Amino acid sequence: MPLRSDATRWGSVARFFHWVMALAILFNGFFALWMDGLKPSLHKINMFALHKSIGLTVLALFLLRLAWRMADRRPPDEPGPRWQIWAAHTVHALLYVLIVAMPLTGWLYNSAHGFPLQYFKLFNLPALTAKNDGLSSLAGTVHEYLFWFLLLVLVAHAGAALKHHLIDRDNVLRRMLPFGRPRPSVAPTHDGDSR
Amino acid sequence: MKHLRLLGLALCVAAPFAAHAADYTVQPASTLGFTGTFQGATFDGSFKKFDAAISYDPANLAASKFDVTVDVASAATGDADRDQALPGSDFFDASKFPKAHFVTTGFSKDAAGNVVANGNLTLHGITKPVSLKVQFTPRAGGASLVVMTQLKRLDFGVGSGEYKDTGTIADDVKVNGNLLLLPK
C-alpha cells in the first residue's frame, strides 16, 4: 500500500493517522467516563494522568497529521449530491476543531486547577495558565460538553461512512479502511489500478 | 596566689556562660516549610503551627539545643484536596500522631565548616536520626536561623498502601526552617 494518497484511495500514512487517532479518541473518551466515577485514590490520580497522556498524544498526532495532509495530495471526493459533499466536509472540519479543542480544554482545566502535567511519567509540560478556580471549572465543563458534542459529530461521521459502505456500496469507507481496496465495479476506472 | 584568685574569679564569672547558650524566642513571622514532588513537579507547603525552643551559641555548640514540636495537621500546600489528604490516615494520620518532634542530640561541623545539628525526629510515631544544616546569622536585636534537611517520607511511613508509590509521590522531601529569633 503506497504511503501517499492517490486518486482513488487514502495512502497508508493518512489511514494510520485516521485509525490510530480514532481508537485513541474513543478509548480516551469512555476511559474518562469510567475513571471519573472512581473513588478518590492514588489509582484514580494515575488513571487521570494516563488520560492526560493519551490526550496529549492525540494532540501531537494531530499536528503531525496536519503536516502530512499538507504535503500529501488527497483523493478527490467520491461523486455524490452537493449537499452530502458539503455536509461531509463540514463534519471533517468540526472533527479537526474538536480534536484540537479537546486536549487544549483539558490542558487548560488541568493548569487552572493547579495540577502538574506529566507525559507518561517521562517529562512535564508547562501550565497554560496560573491556578484559577473559576477558569478551572469553566474549562472542565467545556471539556466535558465538547466530548458529548464530539460523540454526536462522530456518530454523523461514522453513520455516513457506514451508509456509503452498506447501502450505497461505494468506495467512501473502503478507501479509508486499513486493508480496504476499492470495489472494482464502482471504482473510477484508472489504467493500472487493479492492485 | 593573686593570679590564682583572679583565675578563680574569672572561672566563676565565665562558667555560667560556658554552660548555657543564649535562649531565644521564635517570632511569629518564622516559617517551617517543606517541598515535595508530585507527578514530576515540586510543590511547597508549610506548617502553620509549630513551637521551637532554641538555645544557640555558635561559639558553644555543646550547650546549644533545638527542640521543635510541629502540629502536623497544620500543613498547608495551596491545594484543597492535598491539604485534606495530608492529615488523613494515609499520610500523617494526625488523629493518632498529632505532633512531630525534633530534638537535637548534638552539633557537629561538616567538611566545609558548616554547622550541622544532629538529632532525632519523631514523625508519624517513628523516630529516626536526622541532621539539619544550620545557618545562624546575628541580626540587630536578634538573629536569623535557617535550617535545611532532606528526608525520605517512607522512612517515617508517611504514605501508606498505594501511596507508597514513589513514581507518583517522590520519597524525598526537603524541609526548610526560617526562624527569626529574639533573645529571651
Interface residues (C-beta under 8 A of the other chain):
Chain A: P40 S41 L42 H43 I45 N46 A49 G114 F115 P116 L117 Q118 K121 F123 N124 K131
Chain B: F38 Q39 G40 A41 G78 D79 D81 E162 Y163 D165 G167 T168 I169
